[in-house]
Amino acid sequence: MNLSPDVFLILLLSTILIVAAVQDLRFQKIPNLLTYPTMAVGLACHGILNGLDGLLFSAGGLALGIGIFILPYLMGGMGAGDAKLMGAVGAVLGLKGVFIAILFTAIVGGVYALIILFINRRKGFFTGLATTLKTFVFTGQFIRMTEAEDEKKPKLCYGVAIASGTLLYIFLDALGYGLII
């Protein structure tokens, strides 16, 4: 079986994205050991195969991937690993590919955030309801309990959104939907 460089890079990126999502879910961290080598492999492969044009293709994607996510990182909205992971995506997919992957990631990230919010609200609602009922049964007083202000808020692991959005883009592109203009 002879793998073309493009197929190799896509398989490598897909594997890295899955591992990064799992790491982000488990440890809320995307290791540099995943992102930096992926950036280097993307730059090297494109540079070796297509010369300066390939290197610029990869470097442009890398810059856009990190560039778009650097502002949310600087504002504390996401981790540096998220920005570096999107940079690695850009190093492999190039400028246009990372741009579309970012759009898919934003959509997936929005849906993911809504799901996390819904689950957290529902859990808080039922906890408050149970406490209110328990208070009523034991004291005879109806005191509505709300969730505590200092209660730990759910963490959004954006590496999951990056992986899902990028893999969705790769899948649709492989099916021939021509998402790159």
C-alpha positions, 0 to 999 in steps of 0.5 A: 500500500502506497500512501500519498503525502496528502493522505499521510498528513491527513491521517497524521492530523486526524490522529493528533486531533483525536488524541488532543481531544482526549487529552483536553477532556481528561486533563484540560491541557493539549500537550506541546508534544502533540502540537509542535511536532505536527506543525514541524511535519506540516511545514517540512512535508509541504516545503519538501514536496512543493518548495517555497510555495509549499512552505508558504502554503503551510506557514500561512495556515499556521499563522492564520490558525494561531492568529485567530485564536490568539486573541481569545487566549490573551483574553483568558477565554481559551488555553494556549494549547487550543491556539497551537492546535489550530496552528498545527491544523493550519500547517497541514491544511494551509490557509484556505483549509484552516479558515474553513476548519475554523468556521466548522470549529466555531459552529461545533464549539457553539453547539458544544457550549449550548449542550454543556450549558443545558446539562449544567443548568438541568443538573443545577435545576434538579439539585435545587428542586430536590433541596427545596423539596427536602427543606419543605418536608423537614421544616414545613417551609417552602424556601426556594433553593438556588445554586450557589454562586461559588459553585464550580462552573463547567469547563469547555474543552475547546480542543474537542470542538477544534478536533470535531470541526476540523474532522468534519471539514476533512470528512466532507472535503474527502467526500468531494463537497469542494468546500475550499474555493 
